[in-house]
Amino acid sequence: MASTGPGTNGPTRQGLRLDRIQHRYGQARVVDDVTLDIAPGELVALLGPSGCGKTTLLKIVAGFVRQDGGQVKLGEVAVDHLPPNRRKVGIVFQNYALFPHMTVAANVAYGLDVIGMPKAEKTARVSEMLGLVRMDGFANRYPRQLSGGQQQRVAIARALAVRPSILLLDEPFAALDKGLRLDMQIELKRIQRSAGTTTVIVTHDQEEALSLSDRVALLNRGKLEQFATPSEIYDNPASLFVNTFVGSANTLAATVQGRDGDSLRIALTGGGVWSARGADLPNGTKVTACLRPEALAIGPEAGGIPAIVEIGLPLGASIVHELRLRDGTVLKVAAPRVAGDEPLPPGSVVGLRQHAHATVFPQSEAS
């Protein structure tokens, strides 16, 4: 039996199952055999570049697009035959889509009017939802009298008022400036935890996906590259695409030399030998080695891979240096910055060292 959210009248928590979803626009396959099993109360981000299929997938869940193949289930019930208004799905669009001629309270009550909720119960529900999104004192204002962040809260309250089984958000922070966006990400997380509603958010912003979600579904050209926790996505990417799309990653050409215990030993084309994790690849295999900037360190030239500093950037709490290896490969190194630290001057000769395993992918896979 599904668990219920906070309060005696809280929504029944339901999971979402997407089973081998496929969809084409003309000859282009925009969703290619995607399977996701989202737990009740979980917040999942659909992440990927423009055109990867994430918004189409959201529309399929909502019922706005009928997929060519596969099945959508809310809980244990298939909903493919149901129109959007019968799927118990709440939606927050990128532009919030508030009715400009209605007050905040009337906007939140709109869906309750549609389902014919009695007036007393509707008034109590609107008050509850405005309290949840911390907009109690704004009931009689109109959307034009609200900031972008306040409009977004009202849109979320309206979506949650009908007690949806699933909350869908399509790039909900895109219209906000950077400072407000972070505040609203934190606020959304609080609201979602309080409401206990299973939530799917579409975003192309990797930081947003990693900070908000319980798990991330990373899509590329319609295919699911990886579905895992943010830490797993960042630390153990399943493909070269995941490694380079999420966070910053240096990529270098290398050749497998052998094994040292559980690690691979790889020779970099630009000189030097690194340790790496990855498949048990035969000696001589050409690979692409990936290492995060924070997994590298700069020291004296002796004992490290020779490199020349191209430029150094002080970025508040960190310093990022761009280095060039002898084969022309350019890579970045990030280190914490303490008060008084300055970047190394361009032209400095240094030694590059690793303090975490690289991740390797066969060059046939990388291509």
Number of C-alpha atoms within 10 A of each C-alpha: 7 10 13 18 17 13 9 7 9 14 21 21 24 25 21 25 20 20 16 15 19 22 23 16 9 7 6 10 17 22 28 20 17 20 19 16 12 20 16 22 24 22 25 26 29 26 27 28 16 13 14 23 25 30 22 21 24 20 17 21 27 26 21 13 16 17 20 13 15 15 19 25 18 22 19 11 10 15 19 20 12 11 13 18 14 11 20 16 22 26 24 24 16 15 16 20 13 21 15 12 11 15 19 30 23 20 24 29 24 19 19 22 14 10 10 10 15 10 12 8 11 20 15 10 21 26 20 15 26 23 13 19 21 16 18 16 11 17 17 12 14 19 22 13 13 14 11 18 19 18 21 27 24 27 25 28 30 27 25 28 23 25 21 21 24 30 22 25 23 21 17 24 24 14 15 15 11 11 8 14 18 15 11 19 17 13 16 18 15 14 20 20 17 14 21 24 28 25 27 24 25 24 23 18 16 19 12 18 26 21 15 18 20 16 22 26 25 27 25 22 18 24 19 22 18 19 20 17 16 22 14 14 22 19 13 15 19 17 17 22 15 19 23 17 18 21 14 15 20 20 21 18 18 26 23 24 18 18 17 10 7 11 17 24 21 27 20 19 15 18 15 15 19 22 22 22 19 16 12 12 18 13 14 13 17 20 24 23 28 21 25 24 20 18 17 20 18 22 14 13 16 10 12 18 22 22 26 21 22 18 17 19 14 16 11 10 10 15 19 20 24 18 25 20 18 13 11 10 15 17 21 22 23 21 17 13 16 11 7 5 11 12 15 18 13 14 13 13 19 21 17 22 21 20 12 15 19 25 25 30 22 20 16 10 10 12 8
